[in-house]
Amino acid sequence: MSQPSTVAGASSQDEKIMAAIGHATIIWPVMGIIAPLVVWATQREKSRFVAFQALQASVYHATLILAGLTCGACYFCAYLGMILGIMSVPVSMFLASPPGGPTLDELPPAALIPVGLGFVGMIVFYLAIFGLLFLGLAVWGAHVGYGLYGAAANLQGKEFRYVVIGPRLKRYLEGTPLASKTAP
């Protein structure tokens, strides 16, 4: 976690509140991205502190939305896999015992392997669905908590930078190129 530092640029209470609003709107994932963009657009000429905090918050909000969409896509795929697993059991049973052929009691145990695989697949995807649901909720909770921490730091007049986003955005705004990954 980045350590907030006191900033001389956040002198007025209004600036502290405006900067904190951008971070605090993280509790509304989709609608919350609009508030920091509005704060940035209206305050970028008036206060560098508020503008940087609002722009940083909007980028952070966008990461929450992307993480939510990614978790949703994974959840959907796991749910689809579970449905396919459920559907494979009766299909496997039908294919294992064709009409006019031997009954299920007369089939060798190896003929029921597809049925067993369907049950195993169904259980695995069922566990994946709930695992992804709880993982998504945990990621959302941590994301929101970190954003609220940033809002609290801004209300105290301290500059807050998100661990990855803050330094990169600061370098980008200053026009400083990112450090090269290759050594000379």
C-alpha positions in Angstrom: 0.0 0.0 0.0 1.3 3.4 -0.8 1.9 5.8 2.0 0.0 9.1 1.7 2.1 12.2 2.1 1.0 15.7 3.1 0.6 18.0 0.2 0.9 21.8 0.3 -1.4 22.0 -2.8 -4.5 20.8 -0.9 -4.8 23.8 1.3 -8.6 24.4 1.2 -11.2 22.1 2.6 -13.1 22.3 -0.7 -10.0 20.8 -2.5 -9.8 18.0 0.0 -13.5 17.2 -0.4 -13.4 17.4 -4.2 -10.4 15.0 -4.3 -12.0 12.6 -1.8 -15.2 12.5 -3.8 -13.4 11.0 -6.8 -12.1 8.1 -4.6 -15.2 7.6 -2.5 -17.5 7.0 -5.5 -15.9 3.6 -5.9 -18.9 2.2 -4.0 -21.0 2.7 -7.2 -18.9 0.8 -9.7 -20.4 1.9 -13.0 -21.9 5.2 -12.1 -19.0 6.0 -9.8 -16.6 6.5 -12.8 -18.6 9.5 -13.9 -18.0 11.6 -10.8 -14.2 11.6 -10.9 -14.3 12.4 -14.6 -16.6 15.4 -13.9 -14.4 16.5 -11.0 -11.3 16.2 -13.2 -12.9 18.1 -16.1 -14.1 21.0 -13.8 -11.0 21.2 -11.5 -8.0 20.5 -13.8 -7.4 24.2 -14.4 -8.0 25.2 -10.8 -6.1 22.6 -8.7 -3.4 20.2 -9.8 -3.9 18.2 -6.6 -7.7 17.7 -7.2 -7.2 17.0 -10.9 -4.5 14.4 -10.3 -6.6 12.6 -7.6 -9.7 12.6 -9.8 -8.0 11.3 -12.9 -6.2 8.6 -10.8 -9.6 7.6 -9.3 -11.3 7.4 -12.7 -8.5 5.0 -13.9 -8.9 3.0 -10.8 -12.6 2.8 -11.2 -12.1 1.6 -14.7 -10.0 -1.3 -13.4 -12.8 -2.3 -11.1 -15.2 -2.4 -14.0 -12.8 -4.4 -16.1 -12.2 -6.8 -13.2 -16.0 -7.2 -12.8 -16.5 -7.9 -16.4 -13.7 -10.5 -16.4 -15.1 -12.2 -13.3 -18.6 -12.2 -14.9 -17.2 -13.8 -18.1 -15.4 -16.5 -16.1 -18.6 -17.1 -14.0 -20.7 -17.4 -17.2 -18.2 -19.9 -18.7 -18.2 -22.0 -15.5 -22.0 -21.9 -15.4 -22.2 -22.9 -19.0 -19.8 -25.8 -18.2 -22.0 -26.9 -15.4 -25.1 -26.9 -17.6 -23.2 -28.9 -20.2 -22.2 -31.4 -17.5 -25.7 -31.8 -16.3 -26.9 -32.3 -19.9 -24.2 -34.9 -20.6 -25.5 -37.3 -18.0 -28.8 -38.2 -19.7 -27.2 -38.1 -23.1 -24.4 -40.4 -21.9 -27.0 -42.8 -20.4 -28.9 -42.8 -23.6 -25.8 -43.5 -25.7 -24.7 -46.2 -23.3 -27.9 -48.1 -23.8 -29.1 -47.9 -27.4 -32.8 -48.9 -28.1 -33.2 -52.6 -28.7 -29.7 -53.3 -27.2 -28.8 -54.5 -23.7 -30.3 -52.8 -20.7 -28.2 -50.8 -18.3 -28.0 -53.8 -16.0 -26.4 -55.9 -18.8 -23.8 -53.3 -19.8 -20.2 -53.7 -18.7 -19.1 -51.1 -16.1 -16.8 -49.4 -18.7 -19.8 -48.4 -20.7 -20.9 -46.1 -17.8 -17.7 -44.1 -17.8 -19.2 -41.2 -19.8 -22.0 -40.9 -17.1 -19.4 -40.7 -14.4 -17.4 -38.1 -16.3 -20.6 -36.1 -16.7 -21.1 -36.1 -12.9 -17.5 -35.2 -12.2 -17.7 -32.4 -14.7 -20.9 -31.1 -13.1 -19.4 -31.1 -9.6 -16.1 -29.4 -10.8 -18.0 -26.6 -12.6 -20.4 -26.2 -9.7 -17.5 -25.6 -7.3 -15.9 -23.3 -9.9 -19.1 -21.2 -10.0 -19.2 -20.6 -6.3 -15.5 -20.1 -6.1 -15.5 -17.5 -8.8 -18.5 -15.8 -7.1 -16.7 -15.5 -3.8 -13.4 -14.5 -5.5 -15.3 -11.8 -7.3 -16.9 -10.5 -4.1 -13.5 -10.5 -2.3 -11.8 -8.6 -5.1 -14.6 -6.1 -5.2 -14.5 -5.6 -1.4 -10.7 -5.1 -1.5 -11.0 -2.7 -4.4 -13.7 -0.6 -2.7 -11.8 -0.6 0.6 -8.6 0.7 -1.1 -10.6 3.4 -2.8 -12.2 4.5 0.5 -8.7 4.6 2.0 -7.7 7.0 -0.7 -10.7 9.2 0.0 -9.9 9.3 3.8 -6.3 10.2 3.0 -7.5 13.1 0.7 -9.9 14.3 3.4 -6.9 14.6 5.7 -5.1 16.7 3.1 -2.6 14.0 2.1 -1.8 13.0 -1.4 -2.7 9.5 -2.2 -1.3 7.3 -5.0 -2.6 3.9 -6.0 0.3 1.4 -6.0 0.6 0.8 -9.8 -1.7 3.5 -11.2 -0.4 6.5 -9.3 3.3 6.6 -10.2 2.6 5.7 -13.9 0.0 8.3 -14.2 2.2 10.9 -12.5 5.1 10.2 -14.9 2.7 10.3 -17.9 1.3 13.7 -16.9 4.8 15.1 -16.3 5.9 13.8 -19.7 8.6 11.6 -18.3 9.0 8.3 -20.2 8.7 5.1 -18.3 11.9 3.4 -17.2 13.3 1.0 -19.9 13.1 -2.7 -19.0 16.3 -3.5 -20.9 19.7 -2.5 -19.6 22.1 -0.6 -21.9 
